[in-house]
């Protein structure tokens, strides 16, 4: 699945702030570490 980083981060910013946002950001950071 090809999705631009801009789309992902703009979607996250649109979500309510709190634990959900933190969880999503930590998951994204984790995935980036896996790829490298």
C-alpha positions in Angstrom: 0.0 0.0 0.0 1.5 3.3 -1.1 0.5 6.3 1.1 2.5 9.5 1.3 4.0 10.6 4.6 2.1 13.9 4.3 -1.2 12.1 4.2 -0.4 10.0 7.3 0.8 12.8 9.4 -2.0 15.2 8.4 -4.5 12.4 9.4 -2.8 12.0 12.7 -2.9 15.7 13.4 -6.7 15.7 12.6 -7.3 13.0 15.3 -8.0 14.0 18.9 -5.0 14.6 21.0 -4.1 12.1 23.7 -3.1 8.5 24.1 -4.3 7.5 20.6 -2.1 10.0 18.9 0.9 8.9 21.0 0.3 5.3 20.2 0.0 5.9 16.5 3.2 8.0 16.4 5.1 5.4 18.4 3.9 2.7 16.0 5.1 4.8 13.0 8.5 5.4 14.6 8.8 1.7 15.3 8.0 0.7 11.7 10.6 3.1 10.4 13.2 1.5 12.6 12.3 -1.9 11.3 12.8 -0.9 7.7 16.3 0.4 8.2 
